[in-house]
Amino acid sequence: MGITRVGFIGLGIMGKPMALNLLEAGFALTVYSRSRAPVDSLVARGATAAPSPRAVAEASELVVTMVTDSQAVEDVVLGTRGIAEGAHAGLIVADMSTISPSTTTRVAAALAARGVSMLDAPVSGGETGAREGTLTIMVGGDARLFEASLPVFKAMGRKVVHMGATGSGQLAKLANQILVACNMAGVCECLNFAARAGLDAEKLIDSLSAGAASSWSLTNLGPKVARRDFAPGFKIKLLQKDLGYVLSSAEEVDAGLPATSLVHGLYGRLVEEGLGELGTQALVQAVEALSRGRDGQGGPRRAAPRE
Amino acid sequence: MGITRVGFIGLGIMGKPMALNLLEAGFALTVYSRSRAPVDSLVARGATAAPSPRAVAEASELVVTMVTDSQAVEDVVLGTRGIAEGAHAGLIVADMSTISPSTTTRVAAALAARGVSMLDAPVSGGETGAREGTLTIMVGGDARLFEASLPVFKAMGRKVVHMGATGSGQLAKLANQILVACNMAGVCECLNFAARAGLDAEKLIDSLSAGAASSWSLTNLGPKVARRDFAPGFKIKLLQKDLGYVLSSAEEVDAGLPATSLVHGLYGRLVEEGLGELGTQALVQAVEALSRGRDGQGGPRRAAPRE
């Protein structure tokens, strides 16, 4: 018998469309979220609202959590009226948030002590992927549990990969964010250089997208950088949160991240300037700030610092 | 009447297969190279050997130069028995080497003084692209000259883009190398982190290649990094030469390149260690060196430096 009763906690920009895809796939869905509007919207489509994470757990065989950060996962799982209080035989928690792998390990251990199993299953693919059910889902945890949960994941994602033991889904997601950060730096440095050198950005992106310089970032965010469209696909403050997890995890395993650390520092300046709500492509503003004093108001008129 | 008599100077790893594609496309080809072997090989396929760049110029309507660096271009164009000495009405020089844009501008001006036109037309796509005629060719110079030369370029490349005035082909190629450097840093930091965290590299590359972290570097060089295959597709010493041009050009236009400068510094350490002949994916060795003392022989056992 496969899983039929699924719970969903956290109906934000990502969570709501993911939950809708579970409904469409025919799962009996019980939901909980801090905001009222998405709950009402899901209930109108056939979901049942629950008054707490505990109540979601009591009603479900598998509970998905899709919340903002490590602290939020600890709260909904281990807090008052949390999932752990609704523990019952066979319950699986699939945390699809991006959080620190060490928190994942700690939460999984706390759940295991109550007989509840946990998978970490963070996603990539953004809001579009969530809506279209084309997310990549990187899963850590027991292999049999993974197999049992696969139909649930398949309703939300196109590529679902079992990465290994508990925490390895989160580690894979952090590895993803290393690439996202470095590729974005390349795009912003490239296009700022091109603009200052007088090149046509559109022609340049077109010619570079065919070869060894190509990346998802260049194709999808390069044109936004070129036309100074900083509306968020993925917000700086969220990437910055993830890069914080990347840096602390890297410290634990003693992995050098010189370029990623540099990009984290550049994003940090933008956050300090209150630009954390912009899309990650606004990194170009930090690169520009290294290039010339802004707004003609002076500042260093010299080239980039050298190693 | 289109161009039929083409000259080719510099039959190295890139130049030789490019010249062969010109022969196959039916151009009457006159060649010169410092090494004897590729000249003999081209002659056996129907090319004519010339004793000097000057003699190549005298026999040709358009001369391609494909040599190692700025100095080599100055030598074959402006040196003794160089192309400039073989100047004649209507001669076009198409320099397909990657060199500094300021050298391009200087050489173009010197040629113009003798009535010779020049296009800068550096390529991306590597040895494979050269062999298969699928190079991307980024061209700077007069638009009519570009149109007249297009059939020659089309015999060597798939995507041929007119970027703008003299020097803009080189600037576009340098923009390409900024992306190549930053994307490679991302791949190496990602896979070193993954290895230390105990993730399966093959599964990771597979799952990340589908989404927002994807790049040509991840797909094509990531697997080589994972299996520690450092055989060169593109050699560190050549990318390092190009990054030198990038940094000096960026200084001229006052463009900040924090990540690219960092990567240039990391590659510099590998060159100092005598590893310049390795492929660019060996950047992972510099990242590893920041992670732990090598070979268990001590060294800093701390995490990466932070911004």
Interface residues (C-beta under 8 A of the other chain):
Chain A: P101 S124 G125 G126 G129 T136 M138 R158 K159 V161 M163 G164 S168 L171 A172 L174 A175 N176 Q177 I178 L179 V180 A181 C182 N183 A185 G186 V187 E189 C190 L191 N192 F193 A194 R196 A197 G198 L199 D200 K203 L204 D206 S207 L208 A210 G211 A212 A213 S214 S215 W216 S217 L218 N220 F234 V246 L247 S249 A250 E251 V253 D254 A255 G256 L257 P258 A259 T260 S261 L262 V263 H264 G265 L266 G268 V287 E288 A289 L290 S291 R292 R301 R302 A303 A304 P305 R306 E307
Chain B: P101 S124 G125 G126 G129 T136 M138 R158 K159 V161 M163 G164 S168 L171 A172 L174 A175 N176 Q177 I178 L179 V180 A181 C182 N183 A185 G186 V187 E189 C190 L191 N192 F193 A194 R196 A197 G198 L199 D200 K203 L204 D206 S207 L208 A210 G211 A212 A213 S214 S215 W216 S217 L218 N220 F234 V246 L247 S249 A250 E251 V253 D254 A255 G256 L257 P258 A259 T260 S261 L262 V263 H264 G265 L266 G268 V287 E288 A289 L290 S291 R292 R301 R302 A303 A304 P305 R306 E307
